[in-house]
């Protein structure tokens, strides 16, 4: 899991420099509403909820906090105007701290009733964290609540929520901003098994290529990464993140940010390692990625080849040592 040549490393460095100037491109546009705890008329909480500006990871000027309580929910609620009934990605922002709650219940008021997602607020602070994709009914009302009813320890925190309509959005997305790399980078061979290394600088946004469910990876090989089990049953692997943008078990939509690229794990330079697996079979992702770049429906994962996308034999003139 490394860059194949010094030239590719140079391309990655130039790309990173360009992104510092231009900023990374976002995913496909969609109707989005963001509600902070200070948004006028959009947040309600009892007097049991205090206000703090202590953490630098806060969204906006401050955030709300409360002690756990097992005698009732006493939820703080974020209200939003939902334009049309349909699928919506729901994300939350909170500062993380070892003294905050490790099992905070977030309540999503879906069209079929309330659903609760438990979040560890000691991790993944200062970024948008996905609760999942839910069907929300049209109307203006409380949509996301933060409950005090938990057996976890530490303050529960309510800071901000972001709700994005995913109805009608594309079924697929590139794993990186399209401006991050030229098309030619998406057909490069991997070093010794079906996969691809995409040379981008640390901090580049990595996106879900399709809808699915996330499993967090954190080991010495992949480093910080995710396995995205797609709705097609295939597993899409992302490695070497510098940070995650989703929580374990989250449901994600195509184009949703999964993390930021980096150099963690078994890696010799910043890049995104990307692989596709059906069952126990590794598949060459190059044709899949080229189709995404061209804006056409990609081939089914099960139809992707298992050979021809990696070096049959390695030499020092072809690739760098593993690492």
Backbone torsions as a table, in degrees:
resi	resn	phi	psi	omega
1	UNK	NA	82.0	-177.3
2	UNK	-156.6	172.6	177.7
3	UNK	-74.6	142.0	-170.9
4	UNK	-74.3	-34.8	-177.4
5	UNK	-143.4	164.4	177.7
6	UNK	-63.0	-33.0	179.2
7	UNK	-63.2	-40.6	178.9
8	UNK	-67.2	-35.7	176.5
9	UNK	-62.4	-38.4	178.3
10	UNK	-64.8	-41.4	177.2
11	UNK	-59.3	-42.6	179.6
12	UNK	-61.6	-41.0	179.8
13	UNK	-65.6	-41.8	178.3
14	UNK	-65.6	-38.6	178.5
15	UNK	-62.1	-43.9	-179.6
16	UNK	-62.0	-41.0	179.9
17	UNK	-63.8	-41.1	179.1
18	UNK	-62.9	-37.1	-177.8
19	UNK	-70.2	-29.1	176.2
20	UNK	-61.0	-36.8	-178.1
21	UNK	-80.0	-40.9	-171.1
22	UNK	-98.7	-25.8	-174.7
23	UNK	83.4	144.7	-178.5
24	UNK	-71.3	143.5	177.9
25	UNK	-71.2	149.3	179.1
26	UNK	-87.8	-179.4	177.9
27	UNK	-80.3	-177.2	-178.2
28	UNK	-56.0	140.0	-176.6
29	UNK	-69.1	149.5	178.7
30	UNK	-157.2	161.1	178.3
31	UNK	-67.1	119.5	-174.9
32	UNK	-130.7	138.5	172.8
33	UNK	-126.8	133.1	177.5
34	UNK	-115.5	131.2	-179.4
35	UNK	-124.7	120.2	175.3
36	UNK	-94.3	161.3	178.8
37	UNK	-64.1	-18.0	179.3
38	UNK	-97.9	1.2	179.1
39	UNK	-66.1	123.4	-173.8
40	UNK	-57.7	127.7	175.1
41	UNK	72.1	6.0	-174.4
42	UNK	-113.1	-1.5	-177.5
43	UNK	-136.6	133.2	177.9
44	UNK	-132.4	139.8	178.4
45	UNK	-157.7	152.3	178.0
46	UNK	-73.1	174.0	179.2
47	UNK	-70.1	-6.5	176.2
48	UNK	-73.7	-12.3	-179.0
49	UNK	-95.9	120.0	177.5
50	UNK	-89.3	175.4	179.3
51	UNK	-122.4	136.5	-179.5
52	UNK	-141.3	149.0	172.1
53	UNK	-124.4	20.8	-172.3
54	UNK	-64.9	-45.6	-173.1
55	UNK	-82.7	137.2	176.3
56	UNK	-73.9	-9.9	-179.6
57	UNK	-85.8	4.6	-176.0
58	UNK	-68.1	155.7	170.8
59	UNK	-96.1	121.9	-177.3
60	UNK	79.2	-155.8	-172.0
61	UNK	-81.0	-25.7	-175.9
62	UNK	-160.5	-175.9	176.6
63	UNK	-149.2	168.0	-178.8
64	UNK	-109.3	150.3	-178.6
65	UNK	-145.8	156.9	178.4
66	UNK	-155.2	157.7	176.7
67	UNK	-80.4	152.5	176.8
68	UNK	-61.1	152.9	-179.1
69	UNK	-150.8	125.3	-177.4
70	UNK	-101.6	9.1	179.9
71	UNK	-95.2	-0.3	-179.2
72	UNK	165.5	171.3	-173.5
73	UNK	-76.4	-46.1	-176.8
74	UNK	43.1	51.4	-173.1
75	UNK	-76.2	146.5	166.6
76	UNK	-92.1	135.0	-172.3
77	UNK	-120.6	138.9	171.6
78	UNK	-102.7	127.5	178.8
79	UNK	-101.5	149.9	179.3
80	UNK	-150.4	154.9	175.2
81	UNK	-97.9	113.9	179.9
82	UNK	-95.6	117.7	-172.2
83	UNK	-68.3	-40.3	-176.5
84	UNK	-148.3	143.5	177.9
85	UNK	-61.9	133.5	179.6
86	UNK	165.7	-173.7	-178.3
87	UNK	-72.7	135.9	179.6
88	UNK	-138.9	134.8	171.8
89	UNK	-81.7	128.7	-179.7
90	UNK	-114.7	123.2	179.6
91	UNK	-125.3	152.8	179.4
92	UNK	-128.0	152.0	177.8
93	UNK	-123.1	135.3	177.2
94	UNK	-156.1	151.6	170.0
95	UNK	-77.4	144.3	179.4
96	UNK	-105.4	146.9	177.9
97	UNK	-161.3	150.3	-179.8
98	UNK	-62.1	-20.0	179.3
99	UNK	-92.3	1.7	178.8
100	UNK	-92.0	173.7	-168.9
101	UNK	-76.0	138.5	-179.2
102	UNK	-92.7	4.5	179.5
103	UNK	-153.7	63.1	-178.2
104	UNK	-82.8	124.0	178.2
105	UNK	-82.1	119.0	170.6
106	UNK	-99.9	131.4	-177.5
107	UNK	-107.6	128.5	176.6
108	UNK	-113.2	122.1	-179.5
109	UNK	-84.6	91.4	-177.7
110	UNK	-86.4	173.5	-179.6
111	UNK	-67.6	-17.3	-179.7
112	UNK	-110.2	12.0	179.6
113	UNK	122.6	170.5	-178.2
114	UNK	-71.5	137.7	173.4
115	UNK	-122.6	138.7	-177.0
116	UNK	-109.7	132.3	176.2
117	UNK	-121.9	124.8	-177.8
118	UNK	-91.8	130.6	-176.4
119	UNK	-124.3	136.8	173.7
120	UNK	-84.3	105.9	-176.2
121	UNK	-86.1	15.9	171.3
122	UNK	-94.1	-4.1	-176.2
123	UNK	-135.9	159.4	173.6
124	UNK	60.8	34.6	179.0
125	UNK	-79.8	161.1	176.7
126	UNK	71.8	27.6	179.2
127	UNK	-158.2	167.8	177.0
128	UNK	-79.5	128.2	-179.7
129	UNK	-118.0	126.6	-176.2
130	UNK	-76.6	132.1	168.4
131	UNK	-89.7	-20.8	-179.9
132	UNK	131.9	-177.4	177.9
133	UNK	-107.8	128.1	-174.1
134	UNK	-131.9	153.6	172.4
135	UNK	-85.7	116.6	179.9
136	UNK	-110.4	141.8	179.6
137	UNK	-83.7	150.1	177.7
138	UNK	-64.7	146.6	178.0
139	UNK	136.2	170.7	-179.7
140	UNK	-111.2	114.5	-173.8
141	UNK	-169.2	172.2	172.2
142	UNK	-62.1	129.4	-176.4
143	UNK	-116.6	-40.8	-177.7
144	UNK	-125.6	127.8	178.6
145	UNK	-117.8	154.9	173.8
146	UNK	-119.8	116.6	-172.4
147	UNK	-95.1	148.1	173.8
148	UNK	-88.8	-7.9	-173.2
149	UNK	-81.6	90.2	-177.5
150	UNK	-149.0	148.1	172.8
151	UNK	-90.8	-0.1	175.0
152	UNK	-70.6	168.0	-178.5
153	UNK	-112.1	150.3	179.1
154	UNK	98.7	165.0	-178.7
155	UNK	-61.7	139.8	166.1
156	UNK	-89.9	143.4	-171.5
157	UNK	-125.5	136.4	174.2
158	UNK	-122.9	118.2	-175.4
159	UNK	-123.7	-62.3	-177.7
160	UNK	-158.1	157.0	175.1
161	UNK	-132.5	154.4	176.4
162	UNK	-133.7	129.3	-176.2
163	UNK	-123.8	124.2	-175.8
164	UNK	-125.1	125.5	175.4
165	UNK	-69.3	129.1	177.7
166	UNK	-110.5	1.9	178.3
167	UNK	-66.6	130.4	178.1
168	UNK	81.3	-1.2	178.2
169	UNK	-72.9	160.6	177.7
170	UNK	-57.8	151.5	179.6
171	UNK	-79.8	-13.3	-177.3
172	UNK	-139.6	161.0	177.1
173	UNK	-152.3	151.7	172.5
174	UNK	-63.1	151.4	179.2
175	UNK	-76.1	-9.1	179.7
176	UNK	-137.0	160.1	172.1
177	UNK	-54.6	138.8	-175.8
178	UNK	-61.5	-28.0	179.8
179	UNK	-76.3	-8.9	-174.1
180	UNK	-72.5	-33.6	-175.3
181	UNK	-144.0	150.1	172.4
182	UNK	-75.0	163.9	-179.4
183	UNK	-56.8	-34.5	-176.3
184	UNK	-60.7	-22.6	179.9
185	UNK	-75.7	-17.3	-174.9
186	UNK	-87.0	1.3	175.4
187	UNK	-119.8	13.3	179.4
188	UNK	-69.4	146.1	176.8
189	UNK	-74.1	156.0	173.2
190	UNK	-89.5	176.5	-174.3
191	UNK	-80.1	-46.8	-175.8
192	UNK	-147.2	12.7	172.2
193	UNK	-162.2	165.9	-176.9
194	UNK	-61.9	115.4	179.4
195	UNK	177.5	-172.4	175.1
196	UNK	-152.3	146.1	174.0
197	UNK	-110.8	122.3	-176.5
198	UNK	-107.7	113.4	-171.2
199	UNK	-79.4	97.7	176.6
200	UNK	-132.6	154.0	-177.9
201	UNK	-71.2	160.2	176.4
202	UNK	-57.4	135.6	177.9
203	UNK	96.1	1.6	175.7
204	UNK	-72.7	138.8	-178.7
205	UNK	-72.0	135.6	176.9
206	UNK	-112.4	131.6	-172.3
207	UNK	-114.9	154.6	173.1
208	UNK	-69.2	128.4	-179.4
209	UNK	-76.3	-21.1	177.5
210	UNK	-158.6	173.5	178.6
211	UNK	-69.6	149.1	179.0
212	UNK	171.7	-162.8	-177.6
213	UNK	-123.1	137.6	-172.9
214	UNK	-96.5	136.5	167.2
215	UNK	-120.2	123.4	-177.7
216	UNK	-71.2	138.6	173.6
217	UNK	-114.4	138.0	174.8
218	UNK	-153.0	88.9	-178.5
219	UNK	-143.6	178.9	-173.8
220	UNK	-74.4	-17.3	-179.3
221	UNK	-91.7	-63.2	-179.8
222	UNK	-74.6	-23.8	-172.1
223	UNK	72.4	-141.5	174.1
224	UNK	-84.3	125.1	-177.9
225	UNK	-164.0	-169.9	178.0
226	UNK	-143.7	150.7	161.8
227	UNK	-103.4	121.1	176.3
228	UNK	-102.2	108.2	175.7
229	UNK	-84.2	107.8	-174.1
230	UNK	-72.9	165.5	177.0
231	UNK	-66.1	-12.4	175.5
232	UNK	-88.0	-3.1	179.6
233	UNK	91.5	-12.6	177.6
234	UNK	-77.3	158.0	178.8
235	UNK	-110.8	125.2	-179.4
236	UNK	-108.8	117.1	-172.1
237	UNK	-104.2	132.8	176.5
238	UNK	-121.0	131.7	-178.8
239	UNK	-129.8	160.8	171.9
240	UNK	75.9	28.4	176.1
241	UNK	-61.2	154.1	167.2
242	UNK	-94.1	-18.6	178.3
243	UNK	-162.6	149.5	173.4
244	UNK	-91.4	152.2	174.2
245	UNK	-117.9	1.3	-179.6
246	UNK	-133.3	161.9	177.7
247	UNK	-101.0	161.2	-179.2
248	UNK	-62.1	131.9	178.8
249	UNK	87.6	-0.4	-177.7
250	UNK	-69.2	144.1	170.2
251	UNK	-88.4	133.4	-175.4
252	UNK	-126.4	156.6	178.8
253	UNK	-104.9	159.0	176.1
254	UNK	-57.0	134.3	-179.8
255	UNK	85.1	-2.6	177.6
256	UNK	-74.8	139.6	-179.3
257	UNK	-69.9	127.2	178.8
258	UNK	-98.7	-31.2	-177.8
259	UNK	-179.6	-172.8	176.8
260	UNK	-116.7	134.7	-176.9
261	UNK	-67.0	160.5	-178.6
262	UNK	-167.7	-143.1	-172.4
263	UNK	-143.4	30.5	-178.7
264	UNK	-82.9	159.8	178.5
265	UNK	77.8	-150.3	-176.8
266	UNK	-83.8	84.1	-172.1
267	UNK	-147.8	143.2	179.3
268	UNK	-106.8	2.0	179.3
269	UNK	-175.9	155.7	-178.1
270	UNK	-58.2	129.7	175.9
271	UNK	-172.5	171.2	172.3
272	UNK	-108.9	121.0	170.9
273	UNK	-90.0	129.9	-177.7
274	UNK	-132.1	131.5	178.9
275	UNK	-140.1	160.2	177.5
276	UNK	-128.7	135.2	179.7
277	UNK	-134.1	134.9	170.6
278	UNK	-114.9	116.0	-171.2
279	UNK	62.4	-125.1	177.3
280	UNK	-100.7	7.4	-175.6
281	UNK	-97.2	121.7	175.4
282	UNK	-79.3	136.9	-177.0
283	UNK	-116.8	149.0	175.5
284	UNK	-72.5	120.2	-176.1
285	UNK	-86.8	-3.4	-170.7
286	UNK	-59.9	-48.8	-179.6
287	UNK	-63.3	-35.7	177.0
288	UNK	-61.9	-47.7	-177.5
289	UNK	-69.3	-38.4	178.2
290	UNK	-62.6	-39.2	177.4
291	UNK	-63.8	-41.7	178.0
292	UNK	-62.3	-41.7	179.8
293	UNK	-62.3	-38.2	-178.2
294	UNK	-81.3	-5.0	178.1
295	UNK	76.5	25.3	178.2
296	UNK	-115.6	161.2	-179.9
297	UNK	-63.0	125.8	-176.9
298	UNK	-74.8	158.7	175.9
299	UNK	-65.0	154.1	176.6
300	UNK	-60.6	144.2	-178.3
301	UNK	-57.4	-36.7	-177.7
302	UNK	-68.4	-16.8	-179.8
303	UNK	-94.3	-5.6	-178.0
304	UNK	-71.9	145.4	-178.7
305	UNK	-69.4	162.7	178.4
306	UNK	-110.0	-4.6	178.4
307	UNK	-137.2	168.4	175.8
308	UNK	91.8	3.5	-178.0
309	UNK	-122.6	15.3	178.0
310	UNK	-146.8	162.1	-177.7
311	UNK	-71.4	123.8	179.1
312	UNK	-65.6	-40.8	174.6
313	UNK	-130.8	144.4	-177.3
314	UNK	-105.4	141.8	173.9
315	UNK	-139.8	163.0	-177.2
316	UNK	-65.6	-21.7	178.8
317	UNK	-80.0	-16.8	-177.0
318	UNK	-96.8	-45.4	-172.4
319	UNK	-141.4	161.0	172.8
320	UNK	-79.8	162.5	175.3
321	UNK	-59.2	153.3	178.0
322	UNK	-60.4	145.0	178.3
323	UNK	152.7	NA	NA
